Amino acid sequence: MNRYSMIIQWSDEDQLFLVTIPEFADRVIMPCTHGKTREEAIRNGEEVIEIYLEAWQVEGESIPEPSTLQIA
């Protein structure tokens, strides 16, 4: 399981759930994927994360660190 963040938001205009990945925001056009249901959007988001991570590794590019939430 990856540790990257996903923001899932409903778009009235598109009638879809749109997915953004905050850690990839300065390297990938956002939103990066979508789904007709929240579950489909999450699956698609996880797939996109894996695709980008594999591509960056193959190309020898740096891989963004996952964000962590600090709870006191």
Buried (B, 14 or more C-beta within 10 A) or exposed (E): EEEBBBEBEEEEEEEBBBBBBBBBEEBBEBBBBBBEEEEBBBBBBBEBBEEBBEEBEEEEEEEBEEEEEEEE
